[in-house]
Amino acid sequence: MEFDLFKNLYLGFTVALSLQNLWYCFIGCFLGTLIGVLPGIGPVATIAMLLPITFNLPPTPALIMLAGIYYGASYGGSTTAILVNLPGESSSVVTMLDGYQMGRQGRAGPALAIAAIGSFFAGCVGTVLIALFGPPLAELAFEFGAAEYFSMMVLGLISAVVLASGSLIKAIGMIFIGLLMGIVGTDVNSGIARYSFGISELSDGIGFVSVAMGMFGFGEIITNLELSAIDRHTAVSKVASLMPTKDDIKMSIGPILRATAIGVIFGILPGAHTVIASFSSYTLEKKLAKDPSRFGKGAIEGVAGPEAANNAAAQTAFIPLLTLGIPTGAVMALMVGAMTIQGIAPGPQVMTQKPDLFWGMIASMWIGNLMLVILNLPLIGMWVQFLKIPYRLLFPGICLFCCVGAYSLNNAAFDVYLVGVYGFFGYYCSKWGCEPAPLILGFVLGPLMEENLRRAMLISRGDPSVFFTRPISLGMLLVAFALLAMIIAPQFRKKRAEVITEADA
């Protein structure tokens, strides 16, 4: 299969530059920036709440909007990190270390400008890589059979455990809960209801949107309601001039380039890639610095690196999703749900069957990155005003939106009850230190793993050696086994705990 890159990009820009798609790209970028600015909401909760709206939209504008929310949040999160010392988005925690100190020194403007420049560059590089490596990976994916897909999903789940920023046991437990939730419903082969406990509404399985809204929407709201007003609101640093000095730009070029490479690597891997990419970039810059003591006191490299890393990771996370149909994190799992709602099976066939969707999304990312620079820098004053909205006025609207969205799925109150149940479950998971992202990954990949396992066993007539005799499948299982060995090794677990503790500090 031959791919003409320029011809495909022309098709993509033709699609992305239509008035409808430009409008939804702008909505996604604006909402992404807004929820990145407002602490305590996040892109996962927002995308979960907006999934019901996409029912009545064509696939291309719906996915363009959701993608804009995701990478837009990475931009907006830096605003609160620098101005208010609050991470609007989880990946902005590292930016907060030096960004807020620059704000206190009267240099919030240059910090915001460098963050936007680094984000724009890294986002553009990530989009170029999707365009360059997407087609070859999709072509390779056509060589995959059921055994390869099963092995790849096993590898993805184990990688998610290794890269989870918490207890290994809790991460494994959350994945197993997600896998069990995924098999609730009627068995396709036998027609027998599994784990429905006589509840007719569960015969079709647990609704993905209800789980996502509950775990990330209601769960976040309940957690945030525990915080006092003092914890949620801090004095906002003043922004005098946005122009960085020549020294600022000179000192930022190296960190931006290095961080972009780091973000690209972590973006393709499963797990909390944006957070880990940001922290890895910050650690590297601190080690390379002539005077490491500057970090934490307003070093421009501590802003440029992490911001470039988290945006590069956010963009390249779309590579395994669009080419292989495998989500690498909670947001990508929600994107799989959005594609399924639209009747699109994620995977390599998207490129061949719906090239306008694939290339339109890629082109929209370039346009979206340009929109985000315009939204983030000239409109700083407006975003600062949004920070003054009391949370007591925000959460009732979010709750109402979640309930209306859940009810509109099947016009059934049962879905609203499910959102409430998973909301409290998500809240207690956060209290117990259990990340919800591995659960969502297990929930999404569970049915796909079961389907491919059964298919592989049917093709091989019950011979399990099919997973070890096919080279690609064997290679992925060996990597998965090596990762398991690393998890068990005490030295690795000790080092991992040290890194996570330092990242959380």
Buried (B, 14 or more C-beta within 10 A) or exposed (E): EEBEEEEBBEBBBBBBBBEEBBEBBBBBBBBBBBBBBBBBBBBBBBBBBBBBBBBEBBBBBBBBBBBBBBBBBBBBBBBBBBBBBBBBBBBBBBBBBBBBBBBBEEBBBBBBBBBBBBBBBBBBBBBBBBBEBBBEBBBEBEEBBBBBBBBBBBBBBBBBBBBBBBBBEBBBBBBBBBBBBBBBBBEEEEEEBEEBEEEEBBEEBBBBBBBBBBBBBBBBBBBBEEEEEEEBBBEBBEBEEBEBEEEBBEBBEBBBBBBBBBBBBBBBBBBBBBBBBBBBBBBBBBEEBEEEEBBEEBBBBBBBBBBBBBBBBBBBBBBBBBBBBBBBBBBBBBBBBBBEBBEBEBBBBBBEEBBBBBBBBBBBBBBBBBBBBEBBBEBBEEBBEBBEEEBEEBBEEBBEBBBEBBBBBEEBEBBBBBBBBBBEBBBEBBEEEBBBBBBBBBBBBBBBBBBBBBBBBEEBEEEEEBBEEBEBBBEBBEBBEEBEEBBEEEEBEEEBEEBBEEBEE
